[in-house]
Amino acid sequence: MGVWESILITIITASTPLVIASLGELVTERAGVLNLGVEGMMVMGAVCSFAASQMTGSPYLGIVVGILAGAAISLLFAFLTLTLVANQVATGLALTILGLGLSGMIGEPYVGMQGVKLQPIAIPLLSDIPFLGPVLFKQDLIFYLSIALIVGANWMLFKSRAGLVLRSIGDNHASAHALGIKVIPIRYLTVVFGGACAGLAGAYLSLVYTPQWVENMTAGRGWIALALVVFASWRPYRLLVGGYLFGAVSIGQLHAQAFGIEVPSQFLSALPYAATVIVLIVISQNRRMTLINTPASLGKPFVPDR
């Protein structure tokens, strides 16, 4: 395999969990719910998928368990914020702390174990295309799912009646309720979808990216996913581009060291997070564009009888 092929494959591997986790958060925020617990849901998906694959020997069962773990912990967030009307920001932060602590406890027996790696699936004929074949058409199942999710989410949000209803809730939940739209049940569904995507992203980390369990292995990717939603201005296709840009920055540190570029390793490790801060600063300068794209009811509680 050529050098550039291997570089592109590692960029895809680093970017896929970011794309999936941020897509789930994008759909959740489009419905007006701000869930800052992406990191906690991701790490729970990672540990549960790893444990399930170890017990069964099947990475595919591990994927299912990771998705269910992320969805289950997101249900807790939904109950607290949508039913009990707790503060969404505080609850999301608490969810992250809960997920990090609980995953450490669940994963303690699995530290140091060799994981069950999810094998790539070669698409016949397409995988034989020079250069692009091994890069795009000889990937694992979760990569293919990430592309399908982006396409499906974009169609649902902007080409379907369901997407129009969902966006109307995010823009003005009171008016949507007055029109007879069931705001709370739809928000429950979007929160669970976001949790399932975060769980799937976590499963990717422990089954593909590094097939092992290490405590706090998400390493801040959940926070980068949150920044990506703003970077993409709540548009799925922009999210795909942003995810791969951030993935390239994060994986660039490894290739820079491999090429012998003499830059302090600590600086290279900090690059993905520095890029996140810089992007948010740049985006905040264009307040008009931010206000146009931001769901107007984002983070605001809704009680039907008020």
Secondary structure, 3 states (H helix, E strand, C coil): CCHHHHHHHHHHHHHHHHHHHHHHHHHHHHCCCCCCCHHHHHHHHHHHHHHHHHHHCCHHHHHHHHHHHHHHHHHHHHHHHHHCCCCHHHHHHHHHHHHHHHHHHHHHHHCCCCCCCCCCEECCCHHHCCCHHHHHCEECHHHHHHHHHHHHHHHHHHHCHHHHHHHHHHHCHHHHHHCCCCHHHHHHHHHHHHHHHHHHHHHHHHHHHCCCCCCCCCCCHHHHHHHHHHHCCCCHHHHHHHHHHHHHHHHHHHHHHHCCCCCCHHHHHHHHHHHHHHHHHHHHHCHHHHHHHCCCCCCCCCCCCC
